[in-house]
Amino acid sequence: MAWLFLVIASFGEIFGVMTINIYNERKSLFWLLAMIMTFGLGFYFLSLAMREIQLGTAYAIWTGLGAAGAVLMGILFFKESAGWKRMLFLSFIIAGAVGLKIMD
């Protein structure tokens, strides 16, 4: 169950970063509250995951999945570049997260 909590926490990180970008564009109370709520839920589920997963592993995977997800969201929804170098380094982040899971 801890790994599921960690994945949910990563979605909180991804959507939290996405709401920062939207808030910066629109400056509304709704998006400010959405940002606070998504990050809050992400931290909550991270804390649940860390009851069973080591701190270093949980944090590295959380930030790795969050970073990878944020890059993908930027490409899909905010017209950021998807060059081969960017995709190469994104794959390194994902490989690192997978490696940490395998070694845990």
VEXDREN-2710 file (C-alpha; in Angstrom, 1 decimal):
% VEXDREN-2710
k/r/px/py/pz
1/MET/0.0/0.0/0.0
2/ALA/2.9/2.3/0.7
3/TRP/4.0/2.3/-3.0
4/LEU/0.5/3.3/-4.0
5/PHE/0.6/6.1/-1.5
6/LEU/3.9/7.2/-3.1
7/VAL/2.4/7.2/-6.6
8/ILE/-0.5/9.3/-5.4
9/ALA/1.9/11.7/-3.6
10/SER/3.7/12.0/-6.9
11/PHE/0.5/13.0/-8.6
12/GLY/0.1/15.7/-5.9
13/GLU/3.5/17.0/-6.9
14/ILE/2.8/16.9/-10.6
15/PHE/-0.6/18.7/-10.4
16/GLY/0.8/21.1/-7.7
17/VAL/3.5/22.3/-10.1
18/MET/0.9/22.5/-12.9
19/THR/-1.4/24.6/-10.8
20/ILE/1.6/27.0/-10.0
21/ASN/1.9/27.5/-13.8
22/ILE/-1.8/28.1/-14.2
23/TYR/-1.9/30.4/-11.2
24/ASN/0.9/32.5/-12.6
25/GLU/-1.1/32.9/-15.8
26/ARG/-4.5/33.6/-14.2
27/LYS/-3.9/34.9/-10.6
28/SER/-7.2/33.7/-9.2
29/LEU/-8.1/32.6/-5.7
30/PHE/-9.4/29.3/-7.1
31/TRP/-6.0/28.4/-8.6
32/LEU/-4.2/29.5/-5.5
33/LEU/-6.4/27.2/-3.4
34/ALA/-6.1/24.4/-5.9
35/MET/-2.3/24.7/-5.7
36/ILE/-2.3/24.6/-1.9
37/MET/-4.7/21.6/-1.8
38/THR/-2.8/19.5/-4.4
39/PHE/0.6/20.1/-2.7
40/GLY/-1.1/19.4/0.7
41/LEU/-2.5/16.1/-0.5
42/GLY/0.8/15.2/-2.0
43/PHE/2.7/15.8/1.2
44/TYR/0.0/13.9/3.2
45/PHE/0.3/10.8/0.9
46/LEU/4.1/11.1/1.0
47/SER/4.0/11.0/4.8
48/LEU/1.8/7.8/4.6
49/ALA/4.3/6.2/2.2
50/MET/7.2/7.0/4.4
51/ARG/5.8/4.9/7.2
52/GLU/7.0/1.8/5.3
53/ILE/9.5/3.2/2.6
54/GLN/12.9/4.5/3.6
55/LEU/13.1/8.3/3.6
56/GLY/15.8/8.5/0.9
57/THR/14.0/6.1/-1.4
58/ALA/10.6/7.7/-0.9
59/TYR/11.8/11.2/-1.4
60/ALA/13.9/10.4/-4.5
61/ILE/11.1/8.5/-6.2
62/TRP/8.6/11.2/-5.2
63/THR/10.7/14.0/-6.7
64/GLY/11.7/11.9/-9.7
65/LEU/8.2/11.0/-10.6
66/GLY/7.1/14.5/-9.9
67/ALA/9.8/16.0/-12.1
68/ALA/9.1/13.5/-14.9
69/GLY/5.4/14.1/-14.7
70/ALA/5.9/17.9/-14.7
71/VAL/8.0/17.7/-17.8
72/LEU/5.4/15.6/-19.6
73/MET/2.6/18.0/-18.5
74/GLY/4.6/20.9/-19.8
75/ILE/5.0/19.2/-23.1
76/LEU/1.4/18.1/-23.4
77/PHE/-0.4/21.1/-22.0
78/PHE/1.9/24.1/-22.1
79/LYS/3.7/23.6/-25.5
80/GLU/7.2/23.1/-24.0
81/SER/9.8/21.5/-26.2
82/ALA/10.1/17.7/-26.5
83/GLY/13.5/17.5/-28.0
84/TRP/15.5/14.3/-27.9
85/LYS/18.0/15.6/-25.3
86/ARG/15.1/16.5/-23.0
87/MET/13.6/13.1/-23.5
88/LEU/17.0/11.4/-22.9
89/PHE/17.4/13.1/-19.5
90/LEU/13.8/12.5/-18.6
91/SER/14.4/8.8/-19.2
92/PHE/17.4/9.0/-16.8
93/ILE/15.1/10.3/-14.1
94/ILE/12.6/7.5/-14.7
95/ALA/15.4/4.9/-14.7
96/GLY/16.7/6.2/-11.4
97/ALA/13.3/5.9/-9.8
98/VAL/12.8/2.4/-11.2
99/GLY/16.3/1.5/-9.9
100/LEU/15.5/2.7/-6.4
101/LYS/12.3/0.7/-6.4
102/ILE/14.2/-2.4/-7.5
103/MET/16.9/-2.0/-4.9
104/ASP/14.5/-1.3/-2.0
END
